[in-house]
Amino acid sequence: MKVLITTVPFGKKNRLPLDLLEKSNIDYVINPLGRKLTENELAEMVPDFDVIIAGTEPITDYVIECGKKLKMISRVGIGLDSVDLISARNRGIAVSYTPDAPAPAVSELTIGLMISLLRSVQISNMKIHNGSWNRYFGRRLSECTIGIIGMGRIGSRVLHHLSGFGCKQILLNDVRENYNINESETIKWVEKENIYNEADIITLHLPLTKDTKNMICREELLTMKKDAIIINTSRGGIINENDLYEVLKNDHLEGAAIDVFDNEPYFGNLQTIDNCLLTAHMGSMSIDCRTRMEIEATEEALRFIKNKKMLSCVPEDEYSVQEEGL
Amino acid sequence: MKVLITTVPFGKKNRLPLDLLEKSNIDYVINPLGRKLTENELAEMVPDFDVIIAGTEPITDYVIECGKKLKMISRVGIGLDSVDLISARNRGIAVSYTPDAPAPAVSELTIGLMISLLRSVQISNMKIHNGSWNRYFGRRLSECTIGIIGMGRIGSRVLHHLSGFGCKQILLNDVRENYNINESETIKWVEKENIYNEADIITLHLPLTKDTKNMICREELLTMKKDAIIINTSRGGIINENDLYEVLKNDHLEGAAIDVFDNEPYFGNLQTIDNCLLTAHMGSMSIDCRTRMEIEATEEALRFIKNKKMLSCVPEDEYSVQEEGL
């Protein structure tokens, strides 16, 4: 069996996943381009391989069709928007993922992005490095109404991190019905439209699906407070990038922090907006979480190769989402 | 009575402090230079005024001597290193401050700076805005040993904020004996040398005094872990700036976040270091804390002017610190 590792970097901070493959005498190739592959690049590479240890590159019906030997896709991460699950199932290809590993890193980064935006940290830093000194006013988390849309593994951790800040009001919403968090004086479940209207900080922790694609466009952005901030560390495409650019350019919203993009690497007009804090899809990139993701995905690939019971097959409801929506 | 307001901005986000002065028919002048005054500038301005509503500009023996009519100094903030308290007392000048107001803003910013540094947020942001895409590995708060030096109003809030992150080890130290926080499995009081040696993140929440001036120089920085990060949102001068520059330049320490400087506005060689996150003394600059500081300082000045009992005179131990050290 031959394994194609498309996600990069891989095995860089901790060699263990590569060691695991080598100990089992598995031939592997790491993505030679060193960046996210396009559909065509992947389609060209895939015919030779039995297993893909995959990042977020598009594993479309076409790619899967080209993968004549392909038997298994092991996603390093949680999002499945990049994989055509139905096509994989129709061709008998197993798909696994690592749903728990990224959460601690994404949720911490989200809190850091909130405070940076509220206090204009990145702007002050850029100005001082360029030789000018400006003191910016800001706001504190505890004064703000915070809206969390998506209360799965990551959103619920964001809520927990906020517990040490004494926030006055936290509004929760999810596209799936998993209302397993109790309301309190400061924590309320609401419609997402209430979050758009009332929150000072809006943070998204959703999968990218038919239903969440372009969930937040010009119209939704304009219903937000003029001084609201919005954070997306989940998936590109949920906030419409061009609409966000237009709205920020016209001084609606106080700022945005965007870690995920329609196309990555991202080169687009948000680069020209100072109060748009941009990071390079680094949500899960803490050494420990990334290592855990790589190890889990590799172990699952090895279980498949050795005909052992797989432990983190993508569950049925992820297939339903792709077939029918949420 | 005439009031000189040296701290800027003042009354900008909330006009109430200016309204209070106007309602009491008090003549006031706001620092016409719009930036932190030097000793000589202040000495030239001060002779005409009875009260200073002061920022962090140097209110030295010489300034106080020039202030022939000066009767009261009302500091907007907590630090008193800028005021020669002994000289003020010897001339019968009352000094007040606002010790509680800045803490919530400084402590939140500190958490934001920790996460930004750990995850290279400001570097990724700068790179993307300049057209390049780099994914940086980082670490999480909960993996790190965190050292807090200074457990007064601000340090203890930092500790509280960290409670929602599940940190594995938090080491505490203070130059004054106020060990009012209980140890636990994860929280320990230690010598500051232990913090230098063992912490992954070191954050300072100390006053600037004879004893803390240059407390952290080359030698101390080099005893820190090669990949440690250090944060100073307290007072410039506690970390020696030139030594920090040399050490960062030689790739010891993973990064630093500095909000306070020997001379402000700061223009110095830390500007050339990408992994030195620089902010413009914005610790207390949340709108609510800054407003509260300005109102409290103005109300205290008005109490003095109207011969009412003052409520936040600088306590005796601050005078002792300036006379004898900590």
Chai-1 contact restraints between the chains, C-beta under 6 A:
chainA,res_idxA,chainB,res_idxB,connection_type,confidence,min_distance_angstrom,max_distance_angstrom,comment,restraint_id
A,K13,B,F137,contact,1.0,0.0,6.0,A-B,restraint_1
A,P104,B,R140,contact,1.0,0.0,6.0,A-B,restraint_2
A,A105,B,R140,contact,1.0,0.0,6.0,A-B,restraint_3
A,E108,B,I115,contact,1.0,0.0,6.0,A-B,restraint_4
A,E108,B,R140,contact,1.0,0.0,6.0,A-B,restraint_5
A,E108,B,L141,contact,1.0,0.0,6.0,A-B,restraint_6
A,L109,B,R119,contact,1.0,0.0,6.0,A-B,restraint_7
A,G112,B,G112,contact,1.0,0.0,6.0,A-B,restraint_8
A,G112,B,I115,contact,1.0,0.0,6.0,A-B,restraint_9
A,G112,B,S116,contact,1.0,0.0,6.0,A-B,restraint_10
A,I115,B,E108,contact,1.0,0.0,6.0,A-B,restraint_11
A,I115,B,G112,contact,1.0,0.0,6.0,A-B,restraint_12
A,S116,B,G112,contact,1.0,0.0,6.0,A-B,restraint_13
A,S116,B,S116,contact,1.0,0.0,6.0,A-B,restraint_14
A,R119,B,L109,contact,1.0,0.0,6.0,A-B,restraint_15
A,V121,B,T279,contact,1.0,0.0,6.0,A-B,restraint_16
A,Q122,B,Q122,contact,1.0,0.0,6.0,A-B,restraint_17
A,Q122,B,N125,contact,1.0,0.0,6.0,A-B,restraint_18
A,S124,B,T279,contact,1.0,0.0,6.0,A-B,restraint_19
A,S124,B,A280,contact,1.0,0.0,6.0,A-B,restraint_20
A,N125,B,Q122,contact,1.0,0.0,6.0,A-B,restraint_21
A,N125,B,L277,contact,1.0,0.0,6.0,A-B,restraint_22
A,N125,B,L278,contact,1.0,0.0,6.0,A-B,restraint_23
A,I128,B,L278,contact,1.0,0.0,6.0,A-B,restraint_24
A,H129,B,Q271,contact,1.0,0.0,6.0,A-B,restraint_25
A,W133,B,P265,contact,1.0,0.0,6.0,A-B,restraint_26
A,W133,B,A280,contact,1.0,0.0,6.0,A-B,restraint_27
A,N134,B,A280,contact,1.0,0.0,6.0,A-B,restraint_28
A,R135,B,A280,contact,1.0,0.0,6.0,A-B,restraint_29
A,R135,B,M282,contact,1.0,0.0,6.0,A-B,restraint_30
A,R135,B,M285,contact,1.0,0.0,6.0,A-B,restraint_31
A,F137,B,K13,contact,1.0,0.0,6.0,A-B,restraint_32
A,F137,B,M285,contact,1.0,0.0,6.0,A-B,restraint_33
A,F137,B,I287,contact,1.0,0.0,6.0,A-B,restraint_34
A,G138,B,M285,contact,1.0,0.0,6.0,A-B,restraint_35
A,G138,B,S286,contact,1.0,0.0,6.0,A-B,restraint_36
A,R139,B,S286,contact,1.0,0.0,6.0,A-B,restraint_37
A,R140,B,P104,contact,1.0,0.0,6.0,A-B,restraint_38
A,R140,B,A105,contact,1.0,0.0,6.0,A-B,restraint_39
A,R140,B,E108,contact,1.0,0.0,6.0,A-B,restraint_40
A,R140,B,S286,contact,1.0,0.0,6.0,A-B,restraint_41
A,L141,B,E108,contact,1.0,0.0,6.0,A-B,restraint_42
A,E143,B,D288,contact,1.0,0.0,6.0,A-B,restraint_43
A,H160,B,G164,contact,1.0,0.0,6.0,A-B,restraint_44
A,H161,B,G164,contact,1.0,0.0,6.0,A-B,restraint_45
A,H161,B,F165,contact,1.0,0.0,6.0,A-B,restraint_46
A,S163,B,G164,contact,1.0,0.0,6.0,A-B,restraint_47
A,G164,B,H160,contact,1.0,0.0,6.0,A-B,restraint_48
A,G164,B,H161,contact,1.0,0.0,6.0,A-B,restraint_49
A,G164,B,S163,contact,1.0,0.0,6.0,A-B,restraint_50
A,G164,B,G164,contact,1.0,0.0,6.0,A-B,restraint_51
A,F165,B,H161,contact,1.0,0.0,6.0,A-B,restraint_52
A,P265,B,W133,contact,1.0,0.0,6.0,A-B,restraint_53
A,Q271,B,H129,contact,1.0,0.0,6.0,A-B,restraint_54
A,L277,B,N125,contact,1.0,0.0,6.0,A-B,restraint_55
A,L278,B,N125,contact,1.0,0.0,6.0,A-B,restraint_56
A,L278,B,I128,contact,1.0,0.0,6.0,A-B,restraint_57
A,T279,B,V121,contact,1.0,0.0,6.0,A-B,restraint_58
A,T279,B,S124,contact,1.0,0.0,6.0,A-B,restraint_59
A,A280,B,S124,contact,1.0,0.0,6.0,A-B,restraint_60
A,A280,B,W133,contact,1.0,0.0,6.0,A-B,restraint_61
A,A280,B,N134,contact,1.0,0.0,6.0,A-B,restraint_62
A,A280,B,R135,contact,1.0,0.0,6.0,A-B,restraint_63
A,M282,B,R135,contact,1.0,0.0,6.0,A-B,restraint_64
A,M285,B,R135,contact,1.0,0.0,6.0,A-B,restraint_65
A,M285,B,F137,contact,1.0,0.0,6.0,A-B,restraint_66
A,M285,B,G138,contact,1.0,0.0,6.0,A-B,restraint_67
A,S286,B,G138,contact,1.0,0.0,6.0,A-B,restraint_68
A,S286,B,R139,contact,1.0,0.0,6.0,A-B,restraint_69
A,S286,B,R140,contact,1.0,0.0,6.0,A-B,restraint_70
A,I287,B,F137,contact,1.0,0.0,6.0,A-B,restraint_71
A,D288,B,E143,contact,1.0,0.0,6.0,A-B,restraint_72
